[in-house]
Amino acid sequence: MFDESLNPTKVNLYIAAAKLFADRGYDNVGMRDLANAVGIKVQSIYSHFKTKSEIRYGLFEAYTKQQYKIMPDIDDILKAAETEPPVEALMLLHYHYPEDIAPIMSQILAIGAMGISTDPDCWRFVEENTILTSKRVIQVIERLIELGRIEPFDVKAFSTIFLHYKVSSTVLHATPMKFNTDDWYGGIRFLYDAFIKPIG
């Protein structure tokens, strides 16, 4: 998940920060907490990071890079849209993180969600990752309409609802009401089924 060239202590600091920031809240974790979690002196952190916000930025960057690595190729999905049932083609856009990184990806998402209403960096992180998915979904829907495989509908209205669902489910990561994977997929499928009407 993290660059293999990174110093192991730096990686351990990222891992500890993800857990502590997600569990306690970014503002409630100090450099001493991070140092204690990793078993180093506070001064040692500064040889790896200048500030606490630099650590959080690195976590957000790692999340986004990992998402790009894992997400299916859009050209493959557009090809599948030609033959697969429309909703199934759209469901191919949504993916599971591998078990070894799923917990930290969830923690990083929670960190972004906690600061979404007060911190511009958190908002940018959530927005970037939400809009990325939304654009891909709209691209496939527009292709399905173009192919005559589904009835035309108000794609702009759907896009707004989809974005609200994505942001809302992201924000839930910062609460005890976290979405589990089944809830997430069930909600997405329900949304698609409500709008997507196959032709033929």
KAQUITA-V765333 format. One record per helix or strand. SS is the DSSP state (hx for helix, st for strand). FROM is the first residue (numbers start at 1). TO is the last residue. If there is no record, write none. Layout:
BEGIN
ss:SS from:FROM to:TO
ss:SS from:FROM to:TO
END
This chain:
BEGIN
ss:hx from:8 to:24
ss:hx from:26 to:28
ss:hx from:31 to:38
ss:hx from:42 to:45
ss:hx from:52 to:70
ss:hx from:74 to:80
ss:hx from:86 to:91
ss:hx from:99 to:114
ss:hx from:120 to:146
ss:st from:150 to:150
ss:hx from:155 to:172
ss:hx from:181 to:195
ss:st from:198 to:198
END
